[in-house]
Amino acid sequence: MRRTTLLICTLALMLLGSVGVAVAPASAALPTNALSGFPEAGTAEPSTEESPTASATSSSESGSGSTIVIVGIAAVVLLGGISFLIVKDARKVAPEPESVGGGLSEAKAAQMRKRRAKAKAARRQRKRNR
């Protein structure tokens, strides 16, 4: 039960991260007002400088988009691997759950009987030495 819940949470975080990476370039291209930080509504400044040729611009844009996707995928895989290793290590250190019957194992029960017997004998000894 816990393992499936952890797996679902990890997959959900990875999906949110990949969606965030995919949406980030689109929102970064919007013009922003330096004072408010929000995109301006439909105002565009006319540019007086000549822009470079269309072929040079389109080739650099397609390369940067694919690079962002590759980096995003690599980040998601890296974070998934790190979370897997953390969970794996935590499971090694965590105490084992008790048996389904709810009782202690035979060895632990015997150990507890011995401890109780020793404590009882020590109490009797203290009473005798008063």
C-alpha positions as CSV (number, residue, x, y, z in Angstrom):
1,M,0.0,0.0,0.0
2,R,2.7,2.5,1.0
3,R,4.9,1.6,-2.0
4,T,2.1,2.3,-4.5
5,T,1.2,5.6,-2.8
6,L,4.9,6.6,-2.9
7,L,5.1,5.6,-6.5
8,I,2.0,7.6,-7.5
9,C,3.2,10.7,-5.6
10,T,6.6,10.5,-7.3
11,L,5.0,10.1,-10.8
12,A,2.7,13.0,-10.1
13,L,5.6,15.3,-9.1
14,M,7.6,14.2,-12.2
15,L,4.6,15.0,-14.4
16,L,4.1,18.4,-12.8
17,G,7.8,19.1,-13.3
18,S,7.7,18.2,-17.0
19,V,4.6,20.3,-17.5
20,G,6.3,23.2,-15.8
21,V,9.3,22.9,-18.1
22,A,7.2,22.7,-21.2
23,V,5.1,25.8,-20.2
24,A,8.1,28.0,-19.0
25,P,9.5,28.9,-22.5
26,A,6.1,30.0,-23.7
27,S,5.6,32.4,-20.7
28,A,9.1,33.7,-20.9
29,A,8.6,35.0,-24.4
30,L,5.8,37.4,-23.3
31,P,6.8,41.0,-23.0
32,T,6.7,42.2,-19.4
33,N,6.5,45.6,-17.7
34,A,9.6,46.1,-15.6
35,L,7.7,47.6,-12.7
36,S,4.8,45.2,-12.3
37,G,6.3,41.9,-13.5
38,F,3.0,40.9,-15.3
39,P,2.7,40.7,-19.1
40,E,1.4,43.8,-20.8
41,A,-1.9,43.6,-22.5
42,G,-1.4,43.9,-26.3
43,T,1.2,46.7,-26.4
44,A,4.0,46.2,-28.8
45,E,6.8,48.7,-29.5
46,P,7.7,49.2,-33.1
47,S,11.3,48.2,-33.7
48,T,13.5,50.6,-35.8
49,E,16.4,48.2,-36.2
50,E,16.4,45.5,-38.9
51,S,16.0,42.0,-37.6
52,P,18.3,39.2,-38.8
53,T,17.3,36.9,-41.5
54,A,14.4,34.6,-40.9
55,S,16.4,31.4,-41.5
56,A,19.0,32.2,-38.8
57,T,16.3,33.0,-36.3
58,S,14.2,29.9,-36.9
59,S,17.2,27.5,-36.7
60,S,18.3,28.9,-33.3
61,E,14.8,28.8,-31.9
62,S,14.2,25.1,-32.9
63,G,17.5,24.1,-31.3
64,S,16.8,25.9,-28.0
65,G,13.3,24.4,-27.8
66,S,14.6,20.9,-28.1
67,T,17.5,21.6,-25.8
68,I,15.0,22.8,-23.1
69,V,12.9,19.6,-23.5
70,I,16.0,17.4,-23.2
71,V,17.2,19.3,-20.1
72,G,13.7,19.0,-18.6
73,I,13.6,15.3,-19.2
74,A,17.1,14.8,-17.8
75,A,16.1,16.8,-14.7
76,V,13.0,14.7,-14.1
77,V,14.9,11.5,-14.5
78,L,17.6,12.8,-12.1
79,L,15.1,13.8,-9.5
80,G,13.3,10.5,-9.9
81,G,16.5,8.6,-9.4
82,I,17.4,10.6,-6.3
83,S,14.0,10.1,-4.8
84,F,14.3,6.3,-5.5
85,L,17.6,6.1,-3.7
86,I,16.4,8.1,-0.7
87,V,13.3,5.8,-0.3
88,K,15.5,2.7,-0.8
89,D,17.9,3.8,1.9
90,A,15.0,4.8,4.3
91,R,13.5,1.3,3.9
92,K,16.8,-0.3,4.9
93,V,17.1,1.8,8.1
94,A,13.4,1.6,9.1
95,P,12.4,-1.0,11.7
96,E,10.6,-4.0,10.4
97,P,6.9,-4.1,11.1
98,E,5.6,-6.6,13.6
99,S,4.0,-9.8,12.4
100,V,0.4,-10.0,11.4
101,G,-0.6,-11.8,14.5
102,G,0.3,-8.8,16.6
103,G,2.5,-10.8,19.0
104,L,6.3,-10.9,19.4
105,S,8.4,-13.5,17.7
106,E,9.4,-16.6,19.7
107,A,13.0,-15.4,20.2
108,K,11.8,-12.0,21.5
109,A,9.2,-13.6,23.7
110,A,11.8,-15.8,25.3
111,Q,14.1,-12.9,25.8
112,M,11.4,-10.9,27.5
113,R,10.6,-13.9,29.8
114,K,14.2,-14.1,30.9
115,R,14.4,-10.3,31.6
116,R,11.2,-10.5,33.7
117,A,12.5,-13.5,35.6
118,K,15.8,-11.7,36.3
119,A,13.9,-8.6,37.5
120,K,11.7,-10.6,39.7
121,A,14.7,-12.4,41.3
122,A,16.4,-9.1,41.8
123,R,13.3,-7.7,43.6
124,R,13.2,-10.8,45.9
125,Q,16.9,-10.4,46.7
126,R,16.4,-6.7,47.6
127,K,13.6,-7.7,49.9
128,R,15.7,-10.3,51.7
129,N,18.6,-7.9,52.2
130,R,16.5,-5.3,54.0
